[in-house]
Amino acid sequence: MTGVTRIAILGASGSIGRQALDVVAAHPDRLVVTRSGGRGDDLVGLATADDVDLVLVATPGIAGLEATIAALEAGKRVALANKEVLVVAGHLIRALTGGAGERLRPVDSEHCALWQCLAGVRAEDVARVTLTASGGPFRDTPLREIPHVTPERALHHPTWRMGPKVTVDSATLVNKAYEVIETHWLYGIPYDRIDVTIHPESLVHALVELIDGSVIAQLAEPDMRLPIQYALLWEHATSPARRLDLRRGLELRFQGEPDPERYPCFDVVLATARSGDQRALIGLSAADEIAVERFLADALPFGSISGLLRRGAQLAAGDPRQAPPTLAEIRTIDRAVRLAFTDQPAGIPV
């Protein structure tokens, strides 16, 4: 098996896991899946198995955290498609890896795009970076309707095909705020130098502005097989992903920062991140998982999700001057916030 990368896929039945199998099938001489599983399996065991070189972490929520850390500690390479791992434990992952690189490979299209834009660029030459957001299914919905939209409408994303948790997070723009946090930990960029702009076409995935005013952008069709393949191979190669055909003509719109009235969750997440309170972020992440579950079960109005996020952050809030939480403390905080919500009526934010 010389020259073949042996892969464990955590979250094999999800959207990223299934698309990863397409990539593996396109490169049978370079990639092979030796282990795969989901939430009910021993993820740490899968991630640290002797016949695994690289672990694709594609489980939603905090479920992939311990397996990610265990894989890195075992000397495995990790392709990370789980946002919450860096949201709640970015300080731990960065301490193990130093950020994005051959050992920690970003799978999100935006962070894969940033990696490519930053290739050969000195850190001191970067003025700021910009992540793009489609705006989700409610980008043009009248504001008065948004608090009462249905799960069915929220799950119809205009450009991407993802699992239900990420799709709802895309509708609230929680996912984009999470991606700002990921950018901070992956690339060591301060929050005040990370921008977000609404880009409906989802063809430009990230931009890097240099100190001389030059801007480098990465463009591709919104097809997750492309960043998945780059993370698995760690180089450009023939891909099963759709090709961007510039001959047909393109319209690229950039509509500025997200409107806080339309996307209140985006502001809640970023305000928590910028506060420096890592414990509050853990509580917010737990609350978001609960909020999405309740919304999809028709037990929570869409307009109440931001209130749950705010409450989760409040329940876990600490002093930003404290030492960052350990893995054991992260588990404890996450569990405590979930328990605090357990006794609350499902349709009423606490």
Contacts in CASP RR format, 6 or more apart in sequence:
PFRMAT RR
TARGET T0000
AUTHOR 0000-0000-0000
METHOD contacts of the structure
MODEL  1
MTGVTRIAILGASGSIGRQALDVVAAHPDRLVVTRSGGRGDDLVGLATAD
DVDLVLVATPGIAGLEATIAALEAGKRVALANKEVLVVAGHLIRALTGGA
GERLRPVDSEHCALWQCLAGVRAEDVARVTLTASGGPFRDTPLREIPHVT
PERALHHPTWRMGPKVTVDSATLVNKAYEVIETHWLYGIPYDRIDVTIHP
ESLVHALVELIDGSVIAQLAEPDMRLPIQYALLWEHATSPARRLDLRRGL
ELRFQGEPDPERYPCFDVVLATARSGDQRALIGLSAADEIAVERFLADAL
PFGSISGLLRRGAQLAAGDPRQAPPTLAEIRTIDRAVRLAFTDQPAGIPV
1 32 0 8 1.000
3 30 0 8 1.000
4 29 0 8 1.000
4 30 0 8 1.000
4 31 0 8 1.000
4 32 0 8 1.000
5 30 0 8 1.000
5 31 0 8 1.000
5 32 0 8 1.000
5 53 0 8 1.000
5 54 0 8 1.000
5 232 0 8 1.000
5 233 0 8 1.000
6 32 0 8 1.000
6 33 0 8 1.000
6 34 0 8 1.000
6 51 0 8 1.000
6 52 0 8 1.000
6 53 0 8 1.000
6 54 0 8 1.000
7 20 0 8 1.000
7 24 0 8 1.000
7 31 0 8 1.000
7 32 0 8 1.000
7 33 0 8 1.000
7 34 0 8 1.000
7 35 0 8 1.000
7 52 0 8 1.000
7 53 0 8 1.000
7 54 0 8 1.000
7 55 0 8 1.000
7 56 0 8 1.000
7 232 0 8 1.000
8 33 0 8 1.000
8 34 0 8 1.000
8 35 0 8 1.000
8 36 0 8 1.000
8 46 0 8 1.000
8 47 0 8 1.000
8 49 0 8 1.000
8 52 0 8 1.000
8 54 0 8 1.000
8 55 0 8 1.000
8 56 0 8 1.000
8 71 0 8 1.000
9 17 0 8 1.000
9 20 0 8 1.000
9 21 0 8 1.000
9 33 0 8 1.000
9 35 0 8 1.000
9 36 0 8 1.000
9 37 0 8 1.000
9 56 0 8 1.000
9 58 0 8 1.000
10 36 0 8 1.000
10 37 0 8 1.000
10 38 0 8 1.000
10 43 0 8 1.000
10 46 0 8 1.000
10 47 0 8 1.000
10 55 0 8 1.000
10 56 0 8 1.000
10 57 0 8 1.000
10 58 0 8 1.000
10 59 0 8 1.000
10 64 0 8 1.000
10 67 0 8 1.000
11 17 0 8 1.000
11 36 0 8 1.000
11 37 0 8 1.000
11 38 0 8 1.000
11 39 0 8 1.000
11 58 0 8 1.000
11 59 0 8 1.000
12 18 0 8 1.000
12 21 0 8 1.000
12 33 0 8 1.000
12 36 0 8 1.000
12 37 0 8 1.000
12 38 0 8 1.000
12 58 0 8 1.000
13 37 0 8 1.000
13 38 0 8 1.000
14 58 0 8 1.000
14 163 0 8 1.000
15 161 0 8 1.000
15 162 0 8 1.000
15 163 0 8 1.000
15 166 0 8 1.000
15 224 0 8 1.000
16 56 0 8 1.000
16 58 0 8 1.000
16 81 0 8 1.000
16 107 0 8 1.000
16 224 0 8 1.000
16 228 0 8 1.000
17 56 0 8 1.000
17 58 0 8 1.000
19 224 0 8 1.000
19 225 0 8 1.000
19 228 0 8 1.000
20 56 0 8 1.000
20 58 0 8 1.000
20 228 0 8 1.000
20 232 0 8 1.000
21 33 0 8 1.000
22 225 0 8 1.000
22 240 0 8 1.000
23 31 0 8 1.000
23 225 0 8 1.000
23 228 0 8 1.000
23 229 0 8 1.000
23 232 0 8 1.000
23 239 0 8 1.000
23 240 0 8 1.000
24 31 0 8 1.000
24 32 0 8 1.000
24 33 0 8 1.000
24 232 0 8 1.000
25 240 0 8 1.000
26 229 0 8 1.000
26 238 0 8 1.000
26 239 0 8 1.000
26 240 0 8 1.000
27 229 0 8 1.000
27 232 0 8 1.000
27 233 0 8 1.000
27 237 0 8 1.000
30 233 0 8 1.000
31 232 0 8 1.000
31 233 0 8 1.000
34 49 0 8 1.000
34 51 0 8 1.000
34 52 0 8 1.000
35 46 0 8 1.000
35 49 0 8 1.000
35 51 0 8 1.000
35 52 0 8 1.000
36 46 0 8 1.000
37 43 0 8 1.000
37 46 0 8 1.000
38 59 0 8 1.000
39 59 0 8 1.000
39 63 0 8 1.000
43 59 0 8 1.000
43 63 0 8 1.000
43 64 0 8 1.000
43 66 0 8 1.000
43 67 0 8 1.000
44 66 0 8 1.000
44 67 0 8 1.000
44 70 0 8 1.000
45 67 0 8 1.000
45 70 0 8 1.000
46 52 0 8 1.000
46 55 0 8 1.000
46 67 0 8 1.000
47 55 0 8 1.000
47 57 0 8 1.000
47 67 0 8 1.000
47 68 0 8 1.000
47 70 0 8 1.000
47 71 0 8 1.000
47 74 0 8 1.000
47 76 0 8 1.000
48 70 0 8 1.000
48 71 0 8 1.000
48 74 0 8 1.000
48 76 0 8 1.000
52 71 0 8 1.000
52 76 0 8 1.000
53 76 0 8 1.000
53 77 0 8 1.000
54 76 0 8 1.000
54 77 0 8 1.000
54 78 0 8 1.000
54 79 0 8 1.000
54 232 0 8 1.000
55 67 0 8 1.000
55 68 0 8 1.000
55 71 0 8 1.000
55 76 0 8 1.000
55 77 0 8 1.000
55 78 0 8 1.000
55 79 0 8 1.000
56 79 0 8 1.000
56 81 0 8 1.000
56 107 0 8 1.000
56 228 0 8 1.000
56 231 0 8 1.000
56 232 0 8 1.000
57 64 0 8 1.000
57 67 0 8 1.000
57 68 0 8 1.000
57 71 0 8 1.000
57 78 0 8 1.000
57 79 0 8 1.000
57 80 0 8 1.000
57 81 0 8 1.000
57 82 0 8 1.000
57 85 0 8 1.000
58 81 0 8 1.000
58 82 0 8 1.000
58 107 0 8 1.000
59 67 0 8 1.000
59 82 0 8 1.000
60 82 0 8 1.000
60 84 0 8 1.000
60 163 0 8 1.000
60 165 0 8 1.000
60 166 0 8 1.000
61 82 0 8 1.000
61 83 0 8 1.000
61 84 0 8 1.000
61 165 0 8 1.000
61 285 0 8 1.000
61 289 0 8 1.000
62 84 0 8 1.000
62 85 0 8 1.000
62 88 0 8 1.000
62 285 0 8 1.000
62 286 0 8 1.000
62 289 0 8 1.000
62 334 0 8 1.000
64 82 0 8 1.000
64 84 0 8 1.000
64 85 0 8 1.000
65 82 0 8 1.000
65 84 0 8 1.000
65 85 0 8 1.000
65 88 0 8 1.000
65 89 0 8 1.000
65 327 0 8 1.000
65 330 0 8 1.000
66 327 0 8 1.000
68 78 0 8 1.000
68 80 0 8 1.000
68 82 0 8 1.000
68 85 0 8 1.000
68 93 0 8 1.000
69 89 0 8 1.000
69 92 0 8 1.000
69 93 0 8 1.000
69 96 0 8 1.000
69 327 0 8 1.000
71 78 0 8 1.000
72 78 0 8 1.000
72 93 0 8 1.000
72 96 0 8 1.000
72 97 0 8 1.000
72 103 0 8 1.000
72 104 0 8 1.000
73 96 0 8 1.000
75 103 0 8 1.000
77 102 0 8 1.000
77 103 0 8 1.000
77 104 0 8 1.000
77 105 0 8 1.000
78 97 0 8 1.000
78 103 0 8 1.000
78 104 0 8 1.000
78 105 0 8 1.000
79 105 0 8 1.000
79 106 0 8 1.000
79 107 0 8 1.000
79 228 0 8 1.000
79 231 0 8 1.000
79 232 0 8 1.000
80 86 0 8 1.000
80 104 0 8 1.000
80 105 0 8 1.000
80 106 0 8 1.000
80 107 0 8 1.000
81 107 0 8 1.000
81 108 0 8 1.000
81 228 0 8 1.000
81 231 0 8 1.000
83 108 0 8 1.000
83 166 0 8 1.000
83 169 0 8 1.000
83 175 0 8 1.000
83 178 0 8 1.000
83 179 0 8 1.000
83 182 0 8 1.000
84 178 0 8 1.000
84 285 0 8 1.000
85 93 0 8 1.000
86 93 0 8 1.000
86 178 0 8 1.000
86 181 0 8 1.000
86 182 0 8 1.000
86 185 0 8 1.000
86 186 0 8 1.000
87 178 0 8 1.000
87 181 0 8 1.000
87 182 0 8 1.000
87 281 0 8 1.000
87 285 0 8 1.000
88 278 0 8 1.000
88 281 0 8 1.000
88 282 0 8 1.000
88 285 0 8 1.000
88 330 0 8 1.000
88 334 0 8 1.000
89 327 0 8 1.000
89 330 0 8 1.000
90 181 0 8 1.000
90 185 0 8 1.000
91 185 0 8 1.000
91 278 0 8 1.000
91 324 0 8 1.000
92 324 0 8 1.000
92 326 0 8 1.000
92 327 0 8 1.000
92 330 0 8 1.000
93 99 0 8 1.000
93 104 0 8 1.000
93 185 0 8 1.000
94 185 0 8 1.000
94 188 0 8 1.000
97 103 0 8 1.000
97 104 0 8 1.000
98 104 0 8 1.000
99 185 0 8 1.000
99 186 0 8 1.000
99 187 0 8 1.000
99 188 0 8 1.000
100 106 0 8 1.000
100 111 0 8 1.000
100 114 0 8 1.000
100 115 0 8 1.000
100 186 0 8 1.000
100 187 0 8 1.000
101 115 0 8 1.000
102 234 0 8 1.000
104 186 0 8 1.000
105 230 0 8 1.000
105 231 0 8 1.000
105 232 0 8 1.000
105 234 0 8 1.000
106 112 0 8 1.000
106 114 0 8 1.000
106 115 0 8 1.000
106 182 0 8 1.000
106 186 0 8 1.000
106 227 0 8 1.000
106 231 0 8 1.000
107 224 0 8 1.000
107 227 0 8 1.000
107 228 0 8 1.000
107 231 0 8 1.000
108 179 0 8 1.000
108 182 0 8 1.000
108 227 0 8 1.000
109 205 0 8 1.000
109 220 0 8 1.000
109 222 0 8 1.000
109 224 0 8 1.000
109 226 0 8 1.000
109 227 0 8 1.000
110 131 0 8 1.000
110 132 0 8 1.000
110 179 0 8 1.000
110 183 0 8 1.000
110 205 0 8 1.000
110 206 0 8 1.000
111 179 0 8 1.000
111 182 0 8 1.000
111 183 0 8 1.000
111 186 0 8 1.000
111 206 0 8 1.000
112 205 0 8 1.000
112 226 0 8 1.000
112 227 0 8 1.000
112 230 0 8 1.000
112 231 0 8 1.000
113 205 0 8 1.000
113 206 0 8 1.000
113 218 0 8 1.000
113 220 0 8 1.000
113 227 0 8 1.000
114 129 0 8 1.000
114 131 0 8 1.000
114 183 0 8 1.000
114 186 0 8 1.000
114 187 0 8 1.000
114 206 0 8 1.000
114 208 0 8 1.000
114 218 0 8 1.000
115 230 0 8 1.000
116 218 0 8 1.000
116 230 0 8 1.000
117 129 0 8 1.000
117 206 0 8 1.000
117 207 0 8 1.000
117 208 0 8 1.000
117 216 0 8 1.000
117 217 0 8 1.000
117 218 0 8 1.000
118 126 0 8 1.000
118 187 0 8 1.000
118 208 0 8 1.000
121 208 0 8 1.000
121 210 0 8 1.000
121 216 0 8 1.000
124 211 0 8 1.000
125 210 0 8 1.000
125 211 0 8 1.000
125 212 0 8 1.000
126 189 0 8 1.000
126 193 0 8 1.000
126 208 0 8 1.000
126 209 0 8 1.000
126 210 0 8 1.000
126 211 0 8 1.000
127 193 0 8 1.000
127 209 0 8 1.000
127 210 0 8 1.000
127 211 0 8 1.000
127 213 0 8 1.000
128 189 0 8 1.000
128 193 0 8 1.000
128 194 0 8 1.000
128 195 0 8 1.000
128 209 0 8 1.000
129 183 0 8 1.000
129 187 0 8 1.000
129 189 0 8 1.000
129 193 0 8 1.000
129 194 0 8 1.000
129 195 0 8 1.000
129 206 0 8 1.000
129 207 0 8 1.000
129 208 0 8 1.000
129 209 0 8 1.000
130 194 0 8 1.000
130 195 0 8 1.000
130 196 0 8 1.000
130 197 0 8 1.000
130 206 0 8 1.000
130 207 0 8 1.000
130 208 0 8 1.000
130 209 0 8 1.000
131 176 0 8 1.000
131 179 0 8 1.000
131 180 0 8 1.000
131 183 0 8 1.000
131 194 0 8 1.000
131 195 0 8 1.000
131 196 0 8 1.000
131 197 0 8 1.000
131 206 0 8 1.000
132 196 0 8 1.000
132 197 0 8 1.000
132 198 0 8 1.000
132 199 0 8 1.000
132 202 0 8 1.000
132 204 0 8 1.000
132 205 0 8 1.000
132 206 0 8 1.000
132 207 0 8 1.000
132 254 0 8 1.000
133 173 0 8 1.000
133 176 0 8 1.000
133 196 0 8 1.000
133 197 0 8 1.000
133 198 0 8 1.000
133 199 0 8 1.000
133 258 0 8 1.000
134 157 0 8 1.000
134 158 0 8 1.000
134 159 0 8 1.000
134 160 0 8 1.000
134 170 0 8 1.000
134 198 0 8 1.000
134 199 0 8 1.000
134 200 0 8 1.000
134 201 0 8 1.000
134 202 0 8 1.000
134 222 0 8 1.000
135 158 0 8 1.000
135 170 0 8 1.000
135 173 0 8 1.000
135 198 0 8 1.000
135 200 0 8 1.000
135 258 0 8 1.000
135 263 0 8 1.000
136 157 0 8 1.000
136 158 0 8 1.000
136 170 0 8 1.000
136 171 0 8 1.000
136 173 0 8 1.000
137 153 0 8 1.000
137 154 0 8 1.000
137 156 0 8 1.000
137 157 0 8 1.000
137 158 0 8 1.000
137 171 0 8 1.000
138 146 0 8 1.000
138 149 0 8 1.000
138 153 0 8 1.000
138 154 0 8 1.000
138 171 0 8 1.000
138 262 0 8 1.000
139 158 0 8 1.000
139 198 0 8 1.000
139 200 0 8 1.000
139 262 0 8 1.000
141 149 0 8 1.000
143 261 0 8 1.000
143 262 0 8 1.000
146 262 0 8 1.000
146 302 0 8 1.000
146 303 0 8 1.000
147 301 0 8 1.000
147 302 0 8 1.000
147 303 0 8 1.000
147 304 0 8 1.000
148 301 0 8 1.000
148 302 0 8 1.000
148 303 0 8 1.000
149 171 0 8 1.000
149 302 0 8 1.000
150 298 0 8 1.000
151 168 0 8 1.000
151 295 0 8 1.000
151 296 0 8 1.000
151 298 0 8 1.000
154 167 0 8 1.000
154 168 0 8 1.000
154 171 0 8 1.000
154 295 0 8 1.000
154 302 0 8 1.000
155 164 0 8 1.000
155 167 0 8 1.000
155 168 0 8 1.000
157 167 0 8 1.000
157 170 0 8 1.000
157 171 0 8 1.000
158 200 0 8 1.000
159 200 0 8 1.000
159 201 0 8 1.000
159 202 0 8 1.000
159 222 0 8 1.000
160 167 0 8 1.000
160 170 0 8 1.000
160 202 0 8 1.000
160 222 0 8 1.000
160 224 0 8 1.000
161 224 0 8 1.000
162 170 0 8 1.000
162 224 0 8 1.000
164 292 0 8 1.000
164 296 0 8 1.000
165 289 0 8 1.000
165 292 0 8 1.000
166 175 0 8 1.000
168 292 0 8 1.000
168 295 0 8 1.000
168 296 0 8 1.000
169 175 0 8 1.000
169 178 0 8 1.000
169 288 0 8 1.000
169 292 0 8 1.000
170 176 0 8 1.000
171 302 0 8 1.000
172 263 0 8 1.000
172 265 0 8 1.000
172 266 0 8 1.000
172 302 0 8 1.000
172 305 0 8 1.000
172 306 0 8 1.000
173 258 0 8 1.000
173 263 0 8 1.000
173 265 0 8 1.000
173 266 0 8 1.000
174 265 0 8 1.000
174 266 0 8 1.000
174 269 0 8 1.000
174 288 0 8 1.000
174 305 0 8 1.000
174 309 0 8 1.000
176 196 0 8 1.000
176 258 0 8 1.000
176 266 0 8 1.000
177 265 0 8 1.000
177 266 0 8 1.000
177 267 0 8 1.000
177 268 0 8 1.000
177 269 0 8 1.000
177 270 0 8 1.000
177 273 0 8 1.000
178 269 0 8 1.000
180 191 0 8 1.000
180 194 0 8 1.000
180 196 0 8 1.000
180 270 0 8 1.000
180 273 0 8 1.000
181 269 0 8 1.000
181 273 0 8 1.000
181 281 0 8 1.000
183 189 0 8 1.000
183 194 0 8 1.000
184 190 0 8 1.000
184 191 0 8 1.000
184 194 0 8 1.000
184 273 0 8 1.000
191 270 0 8 1.000
191 273 0 8 1.000
191 274 0 8 1.000
195 257 0 8 1.000
196 257 0 8 1.000
196 258 0 8 1.000
196 266 0 8 1.000
197 254 0 8 1.000
197 255 0 8 1.000
197 256 0 8 1.000
197 257 0 8 1.000
198 254 0 8 1.000
198 255 0 8 1.000
198 256 0 8 1.000
198 257 0 8 1.000
198 258 0 8 1.000
199 252 0 8 1.000
199 253 0 8 1.000
199 254 0 8 1.000
199 255 0 8 1.000
200 253 0 8 1.000
200 255 0 8 1.000
201 250 0 8 1.000
201 251 0 8 1.000
201 252 0 8 1.000
201 253 0 8 1.000
202 222 0 8 1.000
203 219 0 8 1.000
203 220 0 8 1.000
203 221 0 8 1.000
203 222 0 8 1.000
203 244 0 8 1.000
203 250 0 8 1.000
203 252 0 8 1.000
204 217 0 8 1.000
204 218 0 8 1.000
204 219 0 8 1.000
204 252 0 8 1.000
204 254 0 8 1.000
205 218 0 8 1.000
205 219 0 8 1.000
205 220 0 8 1.000
206 217 0 8 1.000
206 218 0 8 1.000
207 215 0 8 1.000
207 216 0 8 1.000
207 217 0 8 1.000
207 218 0 8 1.000
208 215 0 8 1.000
208 216 0 8 1.000
208 217 0 8 1.000
209 215 0 8 1.000
210 216 0 8 1.000
219 244 0 8 1.000
220 226 0 8 1.000
220 241 0 8 1.000
220 244 0 8 1.000
221 241 0 8 1.000
221 242 0 8 1.000
221 243 0 8 1.000
221 244 0 8 1.000
223 241 0 8 1.000
223 242 0 8 1.000
225 239 0 8 1.000
225 240 0 8 1.000
225 241 0 8 1.000
226 239 0 8 1.000
226 241 0 8 1.000
229 237 0 8 1.000
229 239 0 8 1.000
229 240 0 8 1.000
229 241 0 8 1.000
230 236 0 8 1.000
258 266 0 8 1.000
260 266 0 8 1.000
260 267 0 8 1.000
264 306 0 8 1.000
265 305 0 8 1.000
265 306 0 8 1.000
265 309 0 8 1.000
268 284 0 8 1.000
268 306 0 8 1.000
268 307 0 8 1.000
268 309 0 8 1.000
268 310 0 8 1.000
268 313 0 8 1.000
269 284 0 8 1.000
269 309 0 8 1.000
272 280 0 8 1.000
272 281 0 8 1.000
272 284 0 8 1.000
272 313 0 8 1.000
273 281 0 8 1.000
275 320 0 8 1.000
276 320 0 8 1.000
277 313 0 8 1.000
277 317 0 8 1.000
277 318 0 8 1.000
277 319 0 8 1.000
277 320 0 8 1.000
278 320 0 8 1.000
278 324 0 8 1.000
278 325 0 8 1.000
279 316 0 8 1.000
279 317 0 8 1.000
279 318 0 8 1.000
279 322 0 8 1.000
279 325 0 8 1.000
279 329 0 8 1.000
279 333 0 8 1.000
280 312 0 8 1.000
280 313 0 8 1.000
280 314 0 8 1.000
280 316 0 8 1.000
280 317 0 8 1.000
280 318 0 8 1.000
281 313 0 8 1.000
282 316 0 8 1.000
282 325 0 8 1.000
282 330 0 8 1.000
282 333 0 8 1.000
282 334 0 8 1.000
282 337 0 8 1.000
283 312 0 8 1.000
283 313 0 8 1.000
283 315 0 8 1.000
283 316 0 8 1.000
283 333 0 8 1.000
283 334 0 8 1.000
283 337 0 8 1.000
284 309 0 8 1.000
284 310 0 8 1.000
284 312 0 8 1.000
284 313 0 8 1.000
284 316 0 8 1.000
285 334 0 8 1.000
286 312 0 8 1.000
286 316 0 8 1.000
286 333 0 8 1.000
286 334 0 8 1.000
286 337 0 8 1.000
286 338 0 8 1.000
286 341 0 8 1.000
287 308 0 8 1.000
287 309 0 8 1.000
287 311 0 8 1.000
287 312 0 8 1.000
287 313 0 8 1.000
287 315 0 8 1.000
287 337 0 8 1.000
287 341 0 8 1.000
288 305 0 8 1.000
288 308 0 8 1.000
288 309 0 8 1.000
290 308 0 8 1.000
290 338 0 8 1.000
290 341 0 8 1.000
291 300 0 8 1.000
291 304 0 8 1.000
291 305 0 8 1.000
291 308 0 8 1.000
291 309 0 8 1.000
292 305 0 8 1.000
294 300 0 8 1.000
294 308 0 8 1.000
294 346 0 8 1.000
294 347 0 8 1.000
295 301 0 8 1.000
295 302 0 8 1.000
295 305 0 8 1.000
297 346 0 8 1.000
299 346 0 8 1.000
299 347 0 8 1.000
300 308 0 8 1.000
300 346 0 8 1.000
300 347 0 8 1.000
300 349 0 8 1.000
301 347 0 8 1.000
304 347 0 8 1.000
304 349 0 8 1.000
307 349 0 8 1.000
308 341 0 8 1.000
308 349 0 8 1.000
308 350 0 8 1.000
311 349 0 8 1.000
311 350 0 8 1.000
312 337 0 8 1.000
312 340 0 8 1.000
312 341 0 8 1.000
315 336 0 8 1.000
315 337 0 8 1.000
315 340 0 8 1.000
316 333 0 8 1.000
316 336 0 8 1.000
316 337 0 8 1.000
325 333 0 8 1.000
340 350 0 8 1.000
341 350 0 8 1.000
344 350 0 8 1.000
END
